[in-house]
Amino acid sequence: MNSSALTALERAAGHQRRFEVSFAKYFAGLADSLGGPPLSRFGPRCLELLEQLSLRGGKRIRVVLLHEAARLVTEDEPPGLTEAALSLELLHTHALILDDIIDDSPVRRGGPSTYYAFREDLPERPQTALGMAMMAGDLAGFLALRVLLQADIPADRRQAMLDVQIGVTTDTVMGQVLDLERDLTPVPGDELLDDVCEYKTTRYSLLAPLRLGLLAAGADLTRHEPSLRRYATLAGISGQMRDDYLDLFGDPETTGKPRGADLRAGRHTYVTRALLAATSGSDHATVRAALRAPDCTAQTIDRVRGIALDHAVHSHLQQTIEKYAEAASEEASSWRAHWRAEAVTVFEQLPWWNARRSS
């Protein structure tokens, strides 16, 4: 690893460490700042579960991207960056809670999902538990906007950053709708999978941190918007493909997830799309049957994985992942003409890291 890459990794670790302190401080003062109903028992419980989920790990890649986006313009940390980071991670908490409700997931980040925590609190009231989890998710989404609204920055800059997050909040919900719709489609095409990735993940995980960091640093996004969108879309597809790849081909000890979760959930991912396109006869029927069986066994998952390996689905998909990563890296390279090279290097390297990660 070269010295610039090491420096970038050290900076990333610093961004993450400082953010963890800020996030813990935010939650420590949140209850007092909200002034919720004094007689509510579950209001404080919602805040407690939001805090637990939010502080319980996560790569904080959005936080790193946000800070490095600001560094494209300036080496100094501009005001509003801390609030933008809090907003991004609160919106992520909102998305995780919704995902776990939709997927009926009991575990998130090594602990109970918010939905299942409420189910444990209210074992005789499953519908109320569902409603409580939904309210907690909504609260996280609204807090993501509130924290930006309270940022002590010039009004025009604050409004521009709020506009980004309001748009992203809407996009994320619509992406979740499209995600559910995708799984009703017999064999979705690549265009639909790309759209799900764009709306559900790319816009809030990549494009929003880029925009918010640049806006906090005082940049005018007008002439850079097309390039930012291209970069985020290319890197987003590459990263989502790698997520799908790891679900079937990754090491569960490394990923921290059981193999084949997407198959069990009946999700039409880039992997299942490639599997269905590459197979015929009994192999095709096995894959189809696994997608329709949420209780399929580990042996069935291993059988599907073996079929994928036999048809070289893993190698073809990895080639496509790296093709998108290369295109994203090349797009970032064009930024050297107008932004600081040190920070541009991070965005050149990020797609390659994402394309080859093991978790």
ABEGO torsion letter per residue (X at the ends): XBAAAAAAAAAAAAAAAAAAAAAAAAAAAAAAAAGBBAABAAAAAAAAAAAAAAABEEAGAAAAAAAAAAAAABABBBBGAAAAAAAAAAAAAAAAAAAAAAAGBABBGGBBBAAAAAAAABAABAAAAAAAAAAAAAAAAAAAAAAAAABBBBAAAAAAAAAAAAAAAAAAAAAAAAAAAAAABABBBAAAAAAAAAAAAAAAAAAAAAAAAAAAAGBBAAAAAAAAAAAAAAAAAAAAAAAAAAAAABBAAAAGBBBGAAAAAGBBBAAAAAAAAABBEAAAAAAAAAAABAABBAAAAAAAAAAAAAAGAAAAAAAAAAAAAAAAAAAAAAAAAABBAAAAAAAAAAAAAAAABAX
